[in-house]
């Protein structure tokens, strides 16, 4: 277990490296630790949590959804916003999709989920993914990675899947690189909603 300093990770990967990043693989787990004490969160590969006092405004993500509607993360001011970067071709994305879908429904009063679908050059596989896993929240269709590259400024998603949690004030709070379980994600959303 390694201690993770709750600070914003500096963007070091180029746009092309982000676009070429593949699925996060393996079952390595990193438990969050803050000041030497475990917080109890377990992530797929790594988890970064930012203390409320150290949070910065999150990058605004916007675009057309798979069904052609324009959305932005700013549309959900006052709610916790959960941004999940995924691709239909990604095995860990398929594995975590049922949990994400379940949590989005359970936490709908306090949180809004927004997906970012990347590297699906044809929207048909992404649309099939949404149907197969009963994904009820919108996903921005981002085949060329323009929205993904924007995220590199504050919490770069260096692997797929990546889940970002933005607090009620629009600040980056948590990043999970790799798959995430239903219980862990629900706990994180509730803590961020409570101002932690």
C-alpha positions as CSV (number, residue, x, y, z in Angstrom):
1,X,0.0,0.0,0.0
2,X,1.4,3.4,-0.9
3,X,0.4,6.8,0.5
4,X,-1.2,9.1,-2.0
5,X,-0.8,12.8,-1.4
6,X,-4.1,14.5,-1.9
7,X,-3.0,17.1,-4.4
8,X,-3.8,17.8,-8.0
9,X,-1.7,15.6,-10.3
10,X,0.3,17.7,-12.8
11,X,-0.5,16.9,-16.4
12,X,2.6,15.3,-17.9
13,X,1.2,13.2,-20.8
14,X,0.7,14.7,-24.2
15,X,-2.6,14.7,-26.0
16,X,-1.5,11.9,-28.2
17,X,-0.4,9.7,-25.3
18,X,-3.8,10.2,-23.7
19,X,-5.6,9.2,-26.9
20,X,-3.4,6.1,-27.2
21,X,-3.8,5.0,-23.6
22,X,-5.4,1.6,-23.5
23,X,-7.6,-0.1,-20.8
24,X,-6.3,-0.1,-17.3
25,X,-5.4,-3.8,-16.8
26,X,-4.6,-6.0,-13.9
27,X,-6.1,-6.5,-10.5
28,X,-3.5,-4.4,-8.6
29,X,-5.3,-2.4,-5.9
30,X,-4.2,0.7,-4.1
31,X,-5.9,1.7,-0.9
32,X,-6.1,5.4,-0.3
33,X,-4.1,6.7,2.6
34,X,-4.0,10.2,3.9
35,X,-1.4,11.1,6.5
36,X,-0.5,7.4,6.9
37,X,-4.0,6.3,7.7
38,X,-6.2,4.3,5.3
39,X,-9.4,5.9,4.3
40,X,-10.9,2.5,3.3
41,X,-11.3,3.1,-0.4
42,X,-10.1,0.5,-2.8
43,X,-9.7,1.3,-6.4
44,X,-8.8,-0.7,-9.5
45,X,-5.3,0.7,-10.0
46,X,-5.1,4.1,-8.2
47,X,-7.2,6.6,-6.4
48,X,-6.4,10.3,-5.8
49,X,-8.5,12.2,-3.3
50,X,-8.2,16.0,-2.9
51,X,-8.9,17.6,0.5
52,X,-11.7,20.2,0.2
53,X,-9.2,23.1,1.0
54,X,-6.9,22.1,-1.8
55,X,-9.6,21.6,-4.6
56,X,-9.5,23.6,-7.8
57,X,-12.4,24.3,-10.2
58,X,-12.9,21.2,-12.4
59,X,-12.4,21.4,-16.2
60,X,-15.8,21.9,-17.9
61,X,-16.6,19.0,-20.2
62,X,-19.3,19.6,-22.9
63,X,-20.5,18.2,-26.2
64,X,-23.1,16.1,-28.0
65,X,-24.3,13.0,-26.4
66,X,-24.8,9.7,-28.1
67,X,-28.4,10.7,-28.7
68,X,-27.4,14.1,-30.2
69,X,-28.2,16.4,-27.2
70,X,-25.8,19.1,-26.1
71,X,-24.7,18.8,-22.4
72,X,-22.1,20.3,-20.1
73,X,-20.9,19.4,-16.7
74,X,-22.0,23.0,-15.7
75,X,-25.6,22.0,-16.4
76,X,-25.6,20.2,-13.0
77,X,-24.5,23.0,-10.6
78,X,-25.2,22.2,-7.0
79,X,-24.9,18.4,-7.5
80,X,-22.0,16.1,-7.3
81,X,-21.0,15.3,-10.9
82,X,-19.5,11.9,-11.7
83,X,-17.6,11.8,-15.0
84,X,-16.8,8.3,-16.3
85,X,-14.5,7.9,-19.3
86,X,-15.2,4.7,-21.1
87,X,-15.2,2.8,-24.4
88,X,-17.3,-0.1,-25.7
89,X,-14.0,-1.9,-26.6
90,X,-12.8,-1.8,-23.0
91,X,-13.2,-5.0,-20.9
92,X,-12.8,-3.2,-17.5
93,X,-15.5,-0.6,-18.7
94,X,-17.9,-3.5,-19.3
95,X,-17.2,-5.0,-16.0
96,X,-17.9,-1.8,-14.0
97,X,-20.8,-0.6,-16.1
98,X,-23.6,-2.4,-14.1
99,X,-22.2,-0.9,-10.9
100,X,-22.0,2.6,-12.4
101,X,-25.6,2.3,-13.7
102,X,-26.9,1.1,-10.3
103,X,-25.1,3.9,-8.4
104,X,-26.3,6.6,-10.8
105,X,-29.9,5.6,-10.0
106,X,-29.4,5.2,-6.3
107,X,-27.6,8.6,-6.0
108,X,-29.8,10.6,-8.5
109,X,-30.9,13.1,-5.8
110,X,-27.4,14.2,-5.0
111,X,-25.3,13.3,-8.1
112,X,-25.4,13.5,-11.9
113,X,-23.4,11.0,-13.9
114,X,-21.9,12.0,-17.3
115,X,-20.1,9.5,-19.5
116,X,-17.4,10.3,-22.0
117,X,-17.3,7.7,-24.7
118,X,-13.9,7.7,-26.4
119,X,-12.3,5.9,-29.4
120,X,-15.5,4.4,-30.7
121,X,-15.2,5.8,-34.2
122,X,-18.7,4.5,-35.0
123,X,-21.3,5.3,-32.4
124,X,-23.2,2.0,-32.9
125,X,-21.0,-0.1,-30.5
126,X,-21.3,2.6,-27.9
127,X,-25.1,2.7,-28.3
128,X,-25.2,-1.1,-27.9
129,X,-23.1,-0.8,-24.7
130,X,-25.5,1.7,-23.3
131,X,-28.5,-0.6,-24.0
132,X,-26.8,-3.7,-22.8
133,X,-25.8,-2.2,-19.4
134,X,-29.0,-0.1,-19.0
135,X,-27.0,3.1,-18.7
136,X,-29.5,5.8,-17.9
137,X,-27.2,8.8,-17.8
138,X,-25.9,10.7,-20.8
139,X,-22.6,10.1,-22.4
140,X,-20.7,12.6,-24.6
141,X,-19.6,11.0,-27.8
142,X,-15.9,11.9,-28.1
143,X,-14.3,9.6,-30.7
144,X,-11.4,12.0,-31.3
145,X,-10.7,12.6,-27.6
146,X,-11.1,16.4,-27.6
147,X,-13.0,16.3,-24.2
148,X,-10.6,13.8,-22.8
149,X,-7.6,16.0,-23.6
150,X,-9.3,18.9,-21.8
151,X,-9.3,16.8,-18.5
152,X,-5.5,16.6,-18.5
153,X,-5.3,20.1,-17.0
154,X,-6.4,19.0,-13.5
155,X,-6.9,15.3,-13.1
156,X,-5.6,13.5,-16.2
157,X,-7.3,10.3,-17.0
158,X,-4.3,8.2,-17.9
159,X,-6.1,4.9,-18.3
160,X,-9.5,3.7,-19.3
161,X,-11.8,3.5,-17.4
162,X,-11.3,6.6,-15.3
163,X,-13.9,8.1,-13.0
164,X,-13.8,11.7,-11.8
165,X,-15.9,13.1,-9.0
166,X,-16.6,16.8,-8.9
167,X,-18.0,18.3,-5.7
168,X,-21.1,20.5,-5.4
169,X,-19.0,23.6,-5.9
170,X,-17.7,22.4,-9.2
171,X,-14.2,21.4,-7.9
172,X,-12.3,18.2,-8.7
173,X,-12.5,16.0,-5.6
174,X,-11.6,12.4,-6.6
175,X,-10.1,10.5,-9.5
176,X,-10.2,6.7,-9.8
177,X,-8.1,5.1,-12.6
178,X,-9.4,1.6,-13.3
179,X,-12.6,-0.1,-12.4
180,X,-14.6,0.9,-9.4
181,X,-17.2,-1.1,-7.4
182,X,-20.7,0.0,-6.5
183,X,-20.1,0.3,-2.8
184,X,-16.9,2.3,-3.1
185,X,-18.4,4.7,-5.6
186,X,-21.5,5.3,-3.6
187,X,-19.4,5.9,-0.4
188,X,-17.2,8.4,-2.3
189,X,-20.2,10.3,-3.7
190,X,-21.9,10.5,-0.3
191,X,-18.7,11.8,1.3
192,X,-18.1,14.4,-1.4
193,X,-21.8,15.4,-1.1
194,X,-21.3,15.9,2.6
195,X,-18.4,18.3,2.0
196,X,-15.6,15.8,2.8
